[in-house]
Amino acid sequence: MPRQRWWPATVRARATIGATAVVAAALALASSALVGLLERDLLRNAENDARRQAESVAGLAAVGNLGRVRALAPGADFFQVVSADGRVLMSSPNMLGAPPLATAGTARPGTRLRTRNVFPLADGHRQRVAQVVVDTPDGIVMVYAGASLRDVDAADDTTTAALALGLPLLLATVALVTWRVTGRALRPVEEIRAEVAAISDRDLSRRVPVPDTRDEVARLAETMNATLDRLEASGVRQRRFIADASHELRSPVTVLRTQLEVALAVRDPELWPELIGGALQDVERLQHLAADLLLLARIDAAQPVPAVPLDLTALVRDTVAARAGDRVGVRTDLAPGVRVAGHEPWLTRIVTNLLDNAQRFAEGRVDVVLRTAGGPGGPAAVLEVVDDGPGIPAVERERIFERFTRLDDARSRDEGGAGLGLAIVRDLAAHHGGSVTAEPAPRGARLVVRLPAHDHPPVRGRTAPADVRDDPTP
């Protein structure tokens, strides 16, 4: 449903209206309670004055001494004594000649209170009248005594006028203070918004101002700057990746073109097989590089893939068995029943890339060890691939997982490596909630992959549907 047009669009205006409405409701309730309590207290005082006067006269009437009634008691305005037949037996001076307020009739003895207008005392105020029915030697009489409610009416008028004048001023003050305080609190948010709006994809070095308030807005600015740091780092990484990929693609394309131009220029058929063979090697290298780049792009895009429980022991065993004819043999030490949850083609790619890297530099031996181990996050499957090659210098153990990194650039380029194998291993391991590290070894290199272990029964076989299968690699 569309928002009502009358409702303000800004947070500042909504906060001001909301705060003013809440304060107005609270003040209305408090004012009503104040007026009610004040009126009840003053009315109780008037009732007590009228009751005392009526009971005093009734006491004298009960013993036949009405003639001894003295002047009005403090707080009382009048009294009147009426007989059963409606005659006024006695009254205060200000009620002389006034008709009886009522007749005794069949009234029962007792005291009653009521508020009424007494016309002989028409001073613009009501009277709180106490009525006492008493049995006298001459019969039943009714004694009336009244106290003016002028104090109650005056207090009501004064309080109502004060509230009518003061409440709008107080609400205006609340609205003004809320407007200014909200505006001051939201000013850094507007500065953050303006700065973010000015940031473009070509200039991610700008940062939003962080107010020195240590409140939610300051934490928002810090979080925004941290996000911009990650975006800038991602942009730098992406541009570096594009530059490195362009460089890697340019070399085999240039060589391939040169070989094809030579083959076109040479008229000797005996040289064609050699030239065509070299061109095919470069095409294969391009095919491998394109597949790796496509896989990295899919990982960077965080495309979802099915993750199911897998028997990692069987997966590693099958992957090693498929490489039986490689230059360097692989020896395994696999713990049975190691299970993980993941995507089988990508886990296979992790093992394949680690074996490719180890066999490329090993002199005559590659060991693969699979076991389970405990950790801060729970049990983990630990896969170690160790070779007896030249090893990895300690200062390079983190850099080897960066894209297009070669410790021996000339040798790696000649053998077809693009420096993407270990970078793919790191990204795929992170995609499965794990990690890969290069750790010290007595000889050669030792790469260790840790993946969260899974306790459910494993599922064998290909798990990915056709539209999410791994990129084929010749």
N, C-alpha and C positions, 0 to 999 in steps of 0.2 A: 504494500500500500504506500502511495506517495506521502511524504511528510506534509503535515498541515502547513499552510502558508504563514499562519500567524506565529508559528513557533520559530524562535530565532535560530539562526544557523551557526552562530559562533559559541564556543565553549564559554567565553567570558560572559556573554549575555545570558546564557542558560544558567550558569552558576549564580549570577546576580539575581535572576528571577527566582530561582529555587531557594536561595538563602533568604531572600526577602519574604517569600511566601511562608517558609517555615517559621521565621521570626514573627510574622504577622499572626499566624495561627496560634503560636505560643502566647503572644501578648494578648490576643483576644480571650483565650482561656483564662490567663492570669487576671485580666481585667474583670471578667465576669465573676471569677472567684472572689476577687477583692471587693467588688461592689456588693456581692451577696453576703459576705462575712460582715462587712461594715453595717449593712442594713439589718442583718439579724441581730447584731450586738445592740444597736440603738433601739430596735423594736423590743428587745428583751428588757432594756432599761425602762421603756415606757410602760410595758406590761407590769413590771414590778411596782412602779409608782401608782398606777391605777389600781392594782390589786391591794396594795397597802391602804390606800384611801377607802376603797369599798369595804374591806374587811374591818377597818376601824369604825366606820359608821354602822355597819351591820352588827358589830359587837355591842354598841350602845343601844341599838334598836332592839336587840334580843332581850335586854333587861329593862326596856321601857324608858330609857334615858336619852331619847333623841334630842331633847332640849340641851343636852350638855355637849353637843357636837361643836367643836371649835373650828377655827379657820382651816383652809385647805392645807394639806401636807405639802412639803416641797416636791415639785415635779408633777403634782396633780392639777388639772385645769377646772374640774367641776365635780359635783356629785348631786344625785337626785334620789329621793326615796318615794316610791310609788306603792300605794295600797293595792289590795286585791281588787277593789272595785274601780281602779284607775285614777284615784285622787293623788295629787302630789302632796305628800306629807311634809316634806322638807327638801330644800335644795340649796346649793351654794348661791351667793349673791348674783353671780353672772347668769344664773338660770332662773331667776325669779320671774314668774309669769309665763314660763315656757310650758308647753303641753308635756304630758308624761311621755317618756321615751317608749314605754310599753306598759302593759298591765300584768299583774302577777298571775292572774288566771289560775291554771293548774300547774304552774311551774314548781319543780321540785327544789328542795334546798340544795345549795351548792354554789360553786363559782364557775363562771363561764367568761371567756374573752372573745372579743370580736372587734373588728375595725369598721368604723362607720363615720359618716359626716354628721355632725351635730349642728343643725342650722342656727340655733341661737348663738352659737360661738363662731359664726361664719367668718373666720379669719384666713380662709384659703388653705387650711391644713386639715388633714384627717385627724380623727381622735381614736385612740386605742381605748375601748370601753370595757371595763370589768363589771360583770353582773353577778351579784350575790343575792340569793334567795334565802330569807331567814324567817323563822317562826317567832313572832313577838306575842306579848300578852294580848295585843289587839288583833292578832291574826297574821297571816302571811304577808310580808312586804317584800318588795324588790328594790335593792340598793344598786344604783348605777354610779360609777366613778370613771372619769376619763382623764387620759394624759395626752397632750398634743404630740403629733408626729412631725412637728415642724423641723426638729433636728434630723429626723430620718430623711425627710424630703430635701432639706438643705444639703445634707451630706451626699445624697444621690445626685443632686444637681451639680454640686461642686466637683465631685469625683468624675461624673460624666463629662463635664466641660473640660476638666484637666486631661482626661484620657483622649477626648476628641481632638484636643490641641497637641498633646504630647506624642500620641502614637504615630501620627503621620510624620512628625519631625524625627522620631526615633527610627521609623522604617526608612525614611529618606537617608538618614545617617548610615544605617546598615547597608542599604543599596550602594551608596557612594563608597563606603569602605570596602565592600566586597568587590565592586567594580575595579577599584584601584589596586587592591591586593591581588585579585585574579590577573589583572593586566600585568602587574609586575612579575607575578609568578610565570605567566605564559610568554613574557617577552623573550626569554632564552629559547623557547620552543619556536617562536617565529624566526629568530636568528638562525636556528638550526635548519628550519625549513628553507629559508632563503639561500643558505649556503649549499644545501643539498641540491636545490633546484639549479644552482649555478654550476654544479659539477657535471662534466660531460664525460663520455667514454674515452676521450682523448686526453683528458687531464684529471687523473684520479689521485693526484698528489695533494689536493686540497683537503682540509679537515674542518669539521664543524667546531665552533667555539664551545669550550667546556666551562660552564659557570662555576664560580667558587662558592657553591652552596652545599655540596655534599648531600643532595637530596635526589629524588627520583629523576628530575630533569638532568642533573649532572650525570647520573648513571646512564640515562638514555644517550647523552652526548658521547660518553665514553664507549658505550656499546656501538654507536654509529661510527665512531672513529675506528674501532676495532674491525667493524665490517668493511669500512673503506680500505683499511690496511690489507685485509684478505683479498678484496677486489683488485687492489693495485698489484699485489703479489701475483694474483691469478692472471691479470692482464700482462704483466711482465713475463710470466712463465709462458703464456700463450704466444706472445710475440717471439720469444726466444725459440719456442717449439716450432713455429712457422718458419723462422729463419734457418734453424738447424735442419728441418725437413727439406726445405728448398735446397740447401747446400748438399744434403745427402742425395737428393734426387738428381741434382744437376750433374754430379760426377758420372754415375752410370749412364745417364742419358747422353752425355757428351761422348763417352767412350763408345756407346752403342752406335751413335751416329757416325763417329769416325770409322768404326769397323764396317758399317754398311756402305759408307762412301768408298772405302778402300775396296770392298768386295765388288762394288759397281764399277770401279775404275780398273780393277785387275781382270785381265782377259784369260788368265791361266786357270783352267778348271781344277787343277790339282791343289790350288791354294784355297779354293772355296770352302771345303769342309772345315779347315782350321778357322777361317774367318767367321763362318756361320756358327761354329761351336763356341767361339768367344762371344759372339752376339747373344747366343742362347744363355750363356752364363750370366751376362749382364741382365737379360730379361728376367731370369730366375731371381737374381738379386733384387731387381725392381719389384717383382711379385712378392717376395718376402717382406720388403720394406713397406709396400702398400698395405699388406695384411696387418703388419704390426701397427702402422699408423691408424688404420681403421679400428683396430681393437682398442688402442689408446683413446681414440675419439669416443668410442662407446663407453669406456670406463669413465672418462671425464664427464660425459653426459649423464652419468648415474642411471642408465637405463635399467629398469628392474628385470631380473632374471629369476627363474624358479630355483629355490633352494630347498633341497630335500636331504634327509639323512643318507649318508654314503659310507661305504666301507673304504676308508682311505688306505688301509693295508692292501686290499685287493687292487685298488686303482694304481698304487705305486708299483706293485708287482707286475701288473699288466703293462704299464708304461716301460719299465725296465726290460721286460721280456721282448718287447717289440724292437728293441735296439740291440739285439744280440750280435749283429754284424758290425758294430761300430769299431772305430780304430782303437779305442781304449775300453776295456771291459769294465763292467760295473758290478761290484759286490754289494750285497744287501744284508741288512740285519733289521728285519721288520717285526715289530711286536704284533701279535695277532689281535684282530678285532678292534683296531683303532678307528673310531667313527667320528665324522664331522658332518655338519650341515652345510651344503653349498651347491654350486653349479658344476656338474662333472666335467664338461669341456674346459671350463676355466681352471679348475683344480688340476686337470691333466696338463694344461698349458704351463702352470707353475712348475710342475715336476719336469716337463720337457725342457723349459728354458734353463732351469738349474742344471740339468744334465748336459745340455748343449754348452753352457758356460764352463762347466767342469771339464768336459772332454776336450774342449778347445785348448785349454792350458795345461792339462795333466800330462805327465810324462809316461805313466804306465798304469795308473791306478785311480779309481774313483769309488768311494764308499758312500752308500746311502743307508742311513739309520733312521728308523721311525719308532717312536715311543710316545708314551703319555707322561705328563708331569703336572704337578700342581702349580698354581700361581695365584696372584691376588684376585684375578677374576674367575677363579675356578679351574677345573682340570683343562689341560690344553694338549692338543696333538702337536708333537715336536718332530719336524722333519729336518735332518741334517744331511747336507751333501758336501763331502770332503774330497779334495783332489791333492795330488802330490806335485803340483806345478810350482811356479815361482812365488805364489802367495800374493797377498794384498797388503801394501804398506798400511800402517795404523792410521796415518793421516788421510788415506783414501777410502777408508771403510764405509764412510757415509756417501762420498761423492759417486761411488760406482753405481748407486741406485738412481742417479739423475739421468735424464734422457740424453742420448747421444754422447755418453761418456765412454771413452776408451783410454785405458791406462797405457796401452801400447797401440797407438793410433795406426801406424803403418801396418803392423801385423794383423790387427783386427780388420782393417779395410780390405786387405788382400784376401782374407779368409771369408769375406762376405758379411761380417758383423757390422751392424749399424749402431751399436751401443744402446739398443732398446730392450734387450732381453731381460736384464735385471730390473729395469724401470717397470716393465710389464709385470714382473713377479711382485714387486712392491705394491703396485696399484691393485692387482688382483687379490693379494693377501689382505690389504686394507679393506677392499670391498667385502671380504668375508669376515671382517672383524678381527683380523690377525695382524701379524707383522713379520718382517724379514730383516735379519741383521747379519753383518759380517763379523765373525768372532775369531779370537786368536786360535791358532792351531800350531802344533809342533812343526808341521811342514805343509806348505801349500795353503790353499784357501779353504775356509769352513763357513758355509752359508747355512743359516738356521731359520726355518720358517715355523712360526707358532700360530696355530689356529684353535679356536674354541672347540673343545671336545663335545660330542653329542652322545646322549645316553640311549636314544631310541634305536630299535632294530634298523640296520642299514637297508638301503634300496640299491639294487644293482641295475646296470643298464643305462642307456642314454636317458637323460631326464629332460632335456630341452626340446620343445616343439620346433618345427622346421623354421618358424619365423624368428627364433631367438638362438639358433645354433651358433656354435663358435665359428669364427672365420676360418675357412679352410686354408691350410698351409701346405704347399707341395713338399 
